[in-house]
Amino acid sequence: EVQLVESGGGLVQPGGSLRLSCAASGFTFSIYAMNWVRQAPGKGLEWVSTINSGGDSASYADSVKGRFTISRDNAKNTLYLQMNSLKPEDTAVYYCTKGDSSIWGQGTQVTVSS
């Protein structure tokens, strides 16, 4: 079964950190770019970051640049998003997606609040 499963979300205070994980199965993870996308309450989808198949090139939305780091472990079929200096406006459901957006995870909730 083709599947992406996110984990690592939760409630964190402003300025705090979280690390999201996305476990992939059912497809050849190592040959695809991967993305993180988020959706804040009452808003549309926002692209957050993309990493290439080899993990040596990444891009970020301006809203998270310098605070978030995307990475991957192809041996473990896992994608990560390290989120530092979190702000209330980072509150959203975070999804990992296969590069062509043909596969989505179920999402993990991140809430940044004091």
Salt bridges, closest charged atoms under 4 A:
GLU46 OE1 - ARG38 NE 2.68
ASP62 OD1 - LYS65 NZ 3.17
ASP90 OD1 - ARG38 NH1 2.95
ASP90 OD2 - ARG67 NH1 2.70
ASP100 OD2 - LYS98 NZ 3.15
